Every structure is written in structure tokens, then in C-alpha cells.
Amino acid sequence: MMNQLKPVSLILFAALFFTACKKEKTSTEITKENISGTYVLKAATATTALTGSQTLNLYDMMLPCEKDDQVTLKTDFTVLYTDAGTKCEEPGDDTGTWNLAGNIITLDGETATIEKFDGTTLVITSEGVENGISFKYTSTFTKQR
């Protein structure tokens, strides 16, 4: 009887060991509920083929009072722009709307693609034209806890 229990015990132990060692999966699915929250911009770049794919660091060109601003995406598809921290001479507080369709996010009519969302970091890209030159913009936001 003891010899029959030994293989069963080993199988049960192995099953418990491997399930106990699995990392808990955190949901990073792109849904309204997961994306909703307050974000602060941490990086912003623009890339164009005209400059040999040179990347311009737009974040470094921002005023210090703009770098601590917050964007709050609410689950009712409203967005709040808050001039948080250091206040700019003309505060940037505003409201608007947002929408989500798969990995496409629209903020006040401007469409961007969600390239990365891990629950904390949100990276979006969009394209635009300035003075006849096409740019790809990349913005990285950190979700506040």
C-alpha cells in the first residue's frame, strides 16, 4: 500500500509545487476599466524621415510646469486635464472626452495607437504633419497609484 501512495504523493507534490511557483498574472488587457486612471507624461518624442529618422525629444522642450500635469481617463469616457504640481502662468485645466476601440484611443478627437500597456506604463503613438513634414509622435505615460 505504501509503495502505491509514493508515486501519487510525488505527483501531488509536483502539481502543488509548480502551481505554487506560478507568478500571479496581472491583467493588462486594454479595456476601459484597466486604462481608466490618472496618468503623468514621462516621455514624448517625434520622429521624421526628413531628419534621417532622428528622434526629437519633445519632453525636454516642455516647461517644468507642464511636466507634472495629470490626465485622468474616467470610466464614463470623460477626461480631465489637471495643471498639477507647479502651476503654469496660464493653467492647463480642462475637460474633454475619450474613447477606446481595441488598441485605438481617441482623446478629444485625436486618435492614437496604444503600443504598450502593462497596467502602469501606457505608450501611445500617433502621426501628424507640421509644415508639410510627416512626424510620428510617441508619448509615454505613467499611471499614478
PyMOL commands that set and color helices and strands:
alter all, ss='L'
color gray80, all
select helices_A, chain A and resi 2-21+32-35+49-51+58-61+64-67
alter helices_A, ss='H'
color red, helices_A
select strands_A, chain A and resi 37-47+55-57+70-73+78-82+94-101+104-107+110-117+121-130+133-143
alter strands_A, ss='S'
color yellow, strands_A
deselect
rebuild
show_as cartoon
